[in-house]
Amino acid sequence: MLTVNQLTCERDHRYLFEDLSFVVGAGELLQIEGGNGAGKTTLLRILGGLYTDFSGSVSWDLTSQPLYLGHKPGVKDLLSARENLTWLAGLQQAGIDVATVDQALAEVGLRGYEEVLCGAMSEGQRKRVNLARLYLLQAQAWILDEPFSAIDRQGVERLEARMQAHIDTGGVLIVISHQTLSRVTPMRCLRLGG
Amino acid sequence: MSLFVATIRRELLIAYRNPADLLNPLCFFVIVVSLFPLGIGPTPSMLQQIAPGVIWVAALLATLLSLELLFRTDYDDGSLEQMTFSDAPLLWLVLGKVFSHWLMTGLPLALLSPLLGLMLFLTPSGTEALLWSLLLGTPILSLLGSIGASLTVGLRKGGLLIAILILPLFVPVLILATSMVQTGIQGGDYTGHMLWLGVLLALSVGMAPLATSAGIRISVSH
């Protein structure tokens, strides 16, 4: 589904990666590892089409736009969890009703927080609002930048279960994480930098 | 299209919960215009002569002041990145954002202007021309300004850069609008001016969102 061919990216006179080629097929998880500044996020942004200063080719074979969860949560402090999620989900898919949105919030453990402003939430809860999109939207490919940061242990387990379900149904999953995804299989790992 | 409405709803909701950002340009506008009679002296003929220029320049600067914030918070919290990932064209989102910007700055400025016109001894026909010129002109300012805002959002301290990028584009609107108000004061027919402002508005509705979308993509991809 994703074919990357001879990808080379230079930033600040330093090669982040050179001649990187790999293929990720349906039902596969690719974990990107590497130290700080190794170029993980840059690679993810290239795969998502958000960064264009590279040579080589990236081609997706998808019927729908991949779901990209970036470093920043994309959540407005002045909007409630429900309002934020409705708008974020609306970007990808029209006509999602309130009950479905609330259901997705409940899935990430935010039942009862639907009308709380995100500015009054903890970092982890704001992250969960964004992660709720994984329960709400149909996308063949997920591109996740450190989805586990600021999430508690129970939340990590639930998220891993959701990832497993996505892979089992033939989805593609590309994820940056410093954590070993022990429960998700089959997993491949791409290590950047030394 | 539904996203256009959803975006406007979202913007208005955010503004409603944080009214300070909304009031800033309006206060600026009122303060600047009301200082002129104090500084120049209360001679009606003099004030009437400078009124179109003063009110329009103040409105233009007030708009410029608010433009820096147009995409700032969306950029900082990652919403802008998500917007470029939308299945719907970015164009609708941009139009929604710019339209809500106008609803919250341009429209109140225009509605306030008759009051300020009174302060500067504008004739009734001049006030009418002023109101129409602002109603037609301020959306052009919001649309053109969004181009500058989208290009500078990735930079810290982009405020001055927006001004340098955008002011040359604002000048034709300023010239046309002030001469429209002058004609109105003299009791002349300003239909021609209005049509020209309408032309500029139609042009910028068609073109500016394209440029702004491209600008957002550039800013987000760095």
Interface residues (C-beta under 8 A of the other chain):
Chain A: R45 G48 L50 Y51 T52 D53 S64 Q65 Y68 G70 H71 K72 P73 G74 V75 K76 D77 L78 L79 E83 T86 W87 L88 G90 L91 Q92 Q93 A94 G95 L117
Chain B: S2 L3 A6 T7 R10 L13 I14 R17 N18 T73 D76 D77 G78 S79 E81 Q82 M83 T84 F85 S86 D87 A88 L93 V220 S221 H222
